[in-house]
Amino acid sequence: MNYLELLERSHKLEIKYDICCRPDEPMSKLEYLNYVFDFTTYADFLDEIFVTKALEVCKAISNKSTFDYIHKSDDHHLWFIAMCNMPFFISKISWGTSIRGAWWDIYEGADKPFIIKSTGLYDENEEQILALELNAVEWGKFIAAMLEFAEIA
């Protein structure tokens, strides 16, 4: 599956079908990605902040640069720990003896799927994909697609 296409298509459909959408200011890509991370903010600007930080943490985990990310600033450290404790991350990471060295949980039982439950993902027929189940390889591709989609890559 091409995950970048999935995100682009789904974003466009959410704009099209969003009953709360502002015609003069359509949903941004960062706001849209909240459908994947599932934060509860009720504020578009907070969605963008939370999603940006979540993507930064995804990138650090994927690049195995969590310590570099944390040591940039106390703010980075705070966001890293906060994100790792969010439902999206908590079921998908492991950290052994230190949360600061978290990694995607792909080693123990490599066949364990990563599951994303969302109401904002759509297939080619514009049908909702309520649960997207990914293996370890596909998970890496999905994370890379989110980073590219949000232009954080």
Residue pairs with C-beta under 8 A, 6 or more apart in sequence:
1 138
2 145
3 138
3 141
3 142
3 144
3 145
3 146
4 145
4 148
4 149
6 121
6 122
6 145
7 32
7 33
7 145
7 146
7 149
8 149
9 122
9 124
10 32
10 35
10 120
10 121
10 122
11 27
11 29
11 32
11 149
13 122
13 126
14 27
14 32
14 35
14 120
15 21
15 26
15 27
15 32
18 27
21 27
27 44
28 44
28 48
29 149
29 150
29 151
30 47
30 48
30 51
30 52
30 150
31 44
31 47
31 48
31 51
32 120
33 51
33 54
33 55
33 146
33 149
33 150
34 41
34 47
34 50
34 51
35 118
35 119
35 120
35 121
36 88
36 116
36 118
36 120
36 121
36 146
37 50
37 51
37 54
37 86
37 88
38 87
38 88
38 117
38 118
39 46
39 47
39 50
39 51
39 54
39 86
41 47
41 50
51 150
52 150
52 152
53 79
53 82
53 83
54 83
54 86
54 88
54 89
55 146
55 147
55 150
55 152
56 69
56 76
56 79
56 152
57 69
57 79
57 80
57 83
57 84
57 89
58 143
58 146
58 147
59 65
59 143
59 147
59 152
59 153
60 66
60 68
60 69
60 80
61 93
61 102
61 103
61 104
62 104
62 140
62 143
62 144
64 103
66 80
66 100
66 101
66 102
67 100
67 101
69 76
69 80
70 76
70 77
70 80
70 100
71 77
80 100
81 99
81 100
83 89
84 90
84 93
84 95
84 99
84 102
89 102
91 115
92 104
92 105
92 114
92 139
93 102
93 103
93 104
93 105
94 102
94 103
94 105
94 107
94 108
95 101
95 102
95 103
104 114
104 136
104 139
104 140
104 143
105 112
106 136
106 139
110 135
110 136
111 135
113 133
113 134
113 135
114 133
114 134
114 135
114 136
114 138
114 139
114 142
115 131
115 132
115 133
115 134
116 131
116 132
116 134
116 142
117 130
117 131
118 129
118 130
118 131
118 132
119 128
119 130
121 128
121 129
121 132
122 128
122 129
123 129
132 142
134 142
144 153
147 153
